[in-house]
Amino acid sequence: MAQTKTVTASVAPPAVETVDNGVARSGRVDGKPVSGEGDIILQTRGLSKVYRPMFAKVGKVALDDLTIDVKRGEIFGLVGPNGSGKTTTLKLLLGLIKPTKGSIDIFGYGPNSVPVKKRIGFLPDGPYFYDHLNSYEVLDFYGKLFGYSKAERNARIPNLLDMVGLNPADRHRMIRTYSKGMVQRVGLAQALINDPEFLFLDEPTTGLDPIGARAMKDAILSVRDQGKTVLLCSHLLADVQAICDRVAILSEGRLVKFGTVRELVGPSQDFEIYASGLGDVALDKARESGLNFQLQSEMEPADGLQSDAAKNSSVRFRAASSEQLDSVLNFIRDAGGRTMDVKGHSETLEDVFVRSVKSDGR
């Protein structure tokens, strides 16, 4: 009988960029995992997965030394480009595959323990149900699997369908007649049938129209407001920024950035300053000083002149930092001009994501 050889990933600890007053909340310090304060219900420590095809000498590292924590009552976003390790991470957390090395702790247990399975819910990407059943029958089926009595199921199912926003007129139609958005809503209700404390969602808004996506996000926020915890995998970064409390960005199987949305996006770093009362002499001095500005006569109608204050201005300055903003404001004051309006433009999570992934070599 051939011996089974265990594959051990030989991977270096990743360089993780974290933000929280300069304190890393992932990675390692003195060989020990670092995590945030609070009631942590999920923690991974050095989690790695190497896929090694049969007869291959070198395995594919899908996940490389991932150490994160998820706190009770938060919506935690896991984002990354295709092939970054999001799906592998989710499968590991759900116990669908085994790690090559590292550990997973959920509610103090491993992912395959029965106590964990009773306390979690899962909405996969593109859920599939028996299409000859209606939504009520689908939820009734899963309610039986969790051991709920008929009376409990009859009381719980209508409330869940109300919560996910499925129209009462559609609840007795067969699943095969449902749109993708309707199937997603049934999927979310199914993931909540056991009243889980921890909900795993894989691409919950993908393929939905704007109204359906908004309803799904409202339902997820409602789940969080009930005190439940949500781990959300998605590539729709606007949705992640809108509803997540903290975000982990993966690239090439490694954690490259980790923090709250506010910490990752940061304050405004790009400013527009509209001013009036500046003559030619002052503008010549602005050019000599290297200030970035544009005369109103040079601006296009759609080039930012929406407010009354901007329309009444003669010059628009641009500043790429708070220090440059101070310099422009001081210049306008010293030149005898008048500041009409100041607009700050914050980065989006998409900006942070693209910069983080590119810096990782993609």
C-alpha positions in Angstrom: 0.0 0.0 0.0 1.4 3.4 -1.0 2.1 5.7 1.9 0.2 9.0 2.1 2.5 12.0 2.2 1.3 15.1 4.0 1.9 18.3 2.1 3.3 21.1 4.2 3.3 24.6 2.7 6.6 26.4 2.9 5.5 30.0 3.0 6.9 33.1 4.5 4.8 35.3 6.8 3.0 37.9 4.7 3.6 41.6 4.9 0.2 42.8 6.1 -0.7 46.5 6.0 -3.0 47.2 8.9 -4.5 50.4 10.2 -5.7 51.0 13.8 -3.6 53.7 15.4 -0.5 51.9 14.1 -1.3 48.7 15.8 -1.4 45.5 13.7 -4.4 43.3 14.3 -3.3 40.5 12.0 0.0 38.9 11.3 2.4 37.9 14.1 4.3 39.5 16.9 7.0 37.3 18.6 5.5 34.3 16.8 2.0 34.8 18.3 -1.2 35.9 16.5 -2.4 39.4 17.1 -6.1 40.2 17.1 -8.4 43.0 18.1 -10.0 43.5 21.4 -13.6 42.6 22.0 -15.7 39.4 21.8 -14.0 37.5 19.0 -16.1 34.6 17.7 -13.8 33.6 14.8 -10.0 33.5 14.6 -7.7 32.0 12.1 -4.0 31.4 12.9 -1.5 30.9 10.1 -4.2 29.4 7.9 -2.7 28.0 4.7 -4.0 25.8 1.9 -1.9 24.2 -0.8 -3.6 22.3 -3.7 -1.2 19.6 -5.0 -2.5 17.8 -8.2 -1.7 14.2 -8.5 1.9 13.5 -9.7 2.7 17.3 -9.5 6.0 18.1 -7.8 5.0 21.7 -6.8 1.7 22.6 -5.2 -0.4 25.7 -5.8 -0.5 27.9 -2.7 -4.2 29.1 -2.6 -3.9 30.7 0.9 -0.8 31.8 2.7 -0.6 32.2 6.5 -3.9 34.0 7.0 -4.5 35.3 10.5 -7.6 37.4 11.1 -10.3 37.7 13.7 -14.1 38.5 13.4 -15.9 40.2 16.3 -19.4 39.5 17.5 -22.1 41.8 16.0 -20.0 43.1 13.0 -20.2 42.7 9.3 -16.8 41.6 8.1 -15.9 41.9 4.5 -13.5 39.6 2.7 -12.5 41.0 -0.7 -9.9 40.3 -3.4 -9.5 39.8 -7.1 -10.2 36.4 -8.8 -7.8 33.8 -7.5 -7.0 35.7 -4.4 -8.1 33.0 -2.0 -11.6 34.2 -1.0 -13.4 31.0 -1.9 -10.7 28.9 -0.4 -10.9 30.8 2.8 -14.7 30.5 2.9 -14.5 26.7 2.3 -12.0 26.3 5.1 -14.1 28.3 7.5 -17.1 26.2 6.7 -15.2 22.9 7.1 -15.7 21.9 3.4 -12.0 21.5 2.9 -9.1 20.9 5.3 -6.2 23.3 5.7 -2.7 22.3 4.9 -1.6 24.0 8.1 -2.9 26.5 10.6 -6.0 26.6 12.7 -9.6 27.8 12.7 -11.5 28.7 15.9 -15.2 29.4 15.7 -17.1 29.8 19.0 -14.2 28.0 20.6 -14.5 24.9 18.3 -13.2 23.7 15.0 -15.3 24.3 11.9 -16.6 20.8 11.6 -17.9 20.5 15.2 -21.7 20.0 15.6 -22.0 23.0 18.1 -20.6 25.2 15.3 -22.9 23.9 12.6 -26.0 24.6 14.8 -24.9 28.3 15.2 -24.0 29.3 11.7 -25.9 29.9 8.4 -24.6 30.0 4.8 -25.7 31.6 1.6 -23.6 30.3 -1.3 -23.0 32.1 -4.6 -25.9 31.1 -6.8 -28.0 29.0 -4.3 -29.9 26.1 -5.9 -33.1 24.5 -4.5 -35.5 21.8 -5.7 -37.2 23.9 -8.4 -40.6 22.1 -8.1 -41.0 23.4 -4.6 -42.2 26.9 -3.6 -40.4 29.1 -1.1 -42.5 28.0 1.8 -41.9 24.3 1.1 -38.1 25.0 0.7 -37.9 26.6 4.1 -40.2 24.0 5.7 -37.8 21.3 4.4 -34.7 23.0 6.0 -36.7 23.7 9.1 -37.3 19.9 9.5 -33.6 19.2 9.1 -32.9 21.5 12.0 -35.5 19.7 14.1 -38.1 22.5 14.4 -41.7 21.4 15.1 -44.5 22.1 12.6 -45.8 24.9 14.9 -42.4 26.4 15.1 -41.9 26.2 11.3 -45.3 27.7 10.7 -44.5 30.7 12.9 -40.9 31.2 11.7 -41.2 30.9 7.9 -43.6 33.8 7.2 -41.5 36.1 9.4 -38.3 35.1 7.5 -40.0 35.7 4.1 -41.2 39.1 5.3 -37.7 39.9 6.5 -36.0 39.1 3.1 -38.8 41.0 1.3 -40.3 38.2 -0.8 -43.7 39.3 -2.1 -46.6 37.3 -0.5 -48.0 36.7 -4.0 -44.8 34.9 -5.0 -44.4 32.6 -2.0 -46.6 29.8 -3.4 -45.1 29.8 -6.9 -42.5 27.1 -7.9 -38.9 28.1 -7.5 -38.3 27.4 -11.2 -40.4 30.5 -12.0 -38.4 32.8 -9.8 -35.9 35.5 -10.9 -32.3 35.3 -9.6 -33.1 38.0 -7.1 -36.1 36.1 -5.7 -33.9 32.9 -5.4 -31.3 35.0 -3.5 -33.9 36.1 -1.1 -35.1 32.6 -0.5 -31.4 31.6 0.0 -31.0 34.2 2.7 -34.1 33.1 4.4 -32.9 29.5 4.3 -29.5 30.6 5.8 -31.5 32.2 8.7 -33.9 29.3 9.3 -31.9 28.0 12.3 -31.6 31.6 13.8 -27.8 31.5 13.5 -25.5 33.7 15.4 -22.9 33.8 12.6 -23.9 34.2 8.9 -21.6 33.4 6.0 -22.6 35.1 2.7 -20.8 34.5 -0.7 -21.5 37.2 -3.3 -25.1 37.9 -2.0 -25.8 40.8 -4.4 -24.1 39.5 -7.6 -26.5 39.6 -10.5 -29.2 41.5 -8.8 -30.8 44.6 -10.2 -30.4 47.8 -8.1 -33.7 47.4 -6.3 -32.9 43.8 -5.5 -29.4 44.6 -4.4 -30.6 47.4 -2.1 -33.2 45.0 -0.6 -30.5 42.4 0.0 -28.2 45.0 1.7 -31.1 46.2 3.9 -31.8 42.6 4.9 -28.1 42.0 5.8 -28.0 45.2 7.9 -31.2 44.0 9.6 -29.5 40.8 10.5 -26.6 42.7 12.0 -29.0 44.9 13.9 -30.4 41.8 15.6 -27.0 41.2 17.1 -25.8 38.6 14.6 -22.4 38.5 12.9 -21.9 38.4 9.2 -18.9 37.4 7.1 -19.4 38.7 3.6 -17.4 37.7 0.5 -17.9 40.0 -2.5 -16.1 41.7 -5.4 -18.7 44.5 -5.4 -16.6 47.0 -3.4 -19.3 49.7 -3.3 -21.6 47.2 -1.5 -18.8 46.2 0.9 -18.0 49.9 1.7 -21.7 50.6 2.3 -22.4 47.9 4.9 -19.2 46.4 6.3 -17.6 47.4 9.5 -14.2 45.9 8.8 -12.6 44.6 5.7 -9.7 42.2 4.8 -8.2 42.5 1.4 -6.6 39.4 -0.1 -4.2 39.1 -3.0 -2.4 36.0 -4.3 -3.6 34.1 -1.3 -2.1 36.6 1.2 -3.6 39.3 3.4 -2.4 42.7 2.2 -4.7 45.1 4.1 -6.9 44.8 7.1 -9.0 47.4 9.1 -12.2 49.2 9.5 -13.7 50.9 6.4 -13.1 54.3 7.9 -9.5 53.4 8.6 -8.9 52.0 5.1 -10.5 54.8 3.2 -9.2 57.5 5.5 -10.1 61.2 5.5 -10.4 63.5 2.4 -7.0 63.8 0.6 -8.1 65.6 -2.5 -9.7 69.1 -2.3 -11.2 71.6 -4.7 -11.1 75.3 -3.5 -13.3 77.8 -5.3 -12.2 81.5 -5.0 -13.1 84.9 -6.3 -11.5 88.4 -6.2 -8.0 87.3 -7.4 -6.5 89.6 -10.1 -3.9 88.9 -12.7 -1.0 89.7 -10.4 -2.2 87.3 -7.8 -2.7 84.5 -10.4 0.8 85.1 -11.8 2.1 84.7 -8.3 0.0 81.5 -7.9 1.7 80.1 -11.0 5.1 81.0 -9.7 4.3 79.2 -6.4 3.3 76.1 -8.3 -0.3 76.1 -7.2 -2.7 74.0 -9.3 -5.6 76.2 -10.5 -8.0 76.7 -13.4 -9.9 79.8 -14.4 -13.7 79.5 -14.6 -13.6 80.5 -18.2 -11.5 77.4 -18.9 -13.9 75.0 -17.1 -16.4 72.8 -18.9 -20.1 73.0 -17.8 -19.8 69.5 -16.3 -16.5 70.2 -14.7 -17.6 70.7 -11.1 -19.6 73.9 -11.2 -22.7 72.6 -9.5 -23.0 74.8 -6.4 -23.9 78.5 -6.5 -20.7 79.3 -4.7 -18.7 77.5 -7.3 -20.6 79.3 -10.1 -19.8 82.7 -8.6 -16.1 81.9 -8.3 -13.5 82.9 -10.8 -10.8 80.3 -10.0 -10.7 76.7 -8.9 -7.6 75.5 -7.0 -6.8 71.8 -6.4 -4.9 70.5 -3.4 -3.7 66.9 -3.0 -3.3 67.0 0.8 -4.4 68.9 3.8 -1.0 70.7 3.8 -1.6 71.9 0.3 -5.1 72.9 1.3 -3.7 75.1 4.0 -1.2 76.7 1.5 -4.0 77.5 -1.0 -6.3 79.0 1.7 -3.4 81.1 3.1 -2.6 82.3 -0.5 -6.2 83.3 -1.2 -6.3 85.3 2.1 -3.0 87.0 1.7 -3.8 87.9 -1.9 -7.0 89.6 -0.8 -9.3 87.0 -2.4 -12.3 85.3 -1.0 -12.8 81.6 -0.5 -16.2 80.7 -1.9 -16.3 76.9 -1.4 -14.1 74.0 -0.4 -14.9 70.4 -1.4 -13.1 67.3 -0.1 -13.0 64.1 -2.1 -12.4 60.8 -0.1 -10.9 57.7 -1.5 -13.3 54.8 -2.1 -12.7 51.2 -1.1 -12.1 50.5 -4.7 -9.2 53.0 -4.8 -7.7 51.3 -1.7 -8.3 47.9 -3.2 -6.6 48.6 -6.6 -3.6 50.3 -4.9 -3.2 47.4 -2.4 -3.4 44.7 -5.1 -1.1 46.5 -7.5 1.5 47.0 -4.7 1.4 43.3 -4.2 2.6 42.7 -7.7 -0.5 42.1 -9.7 
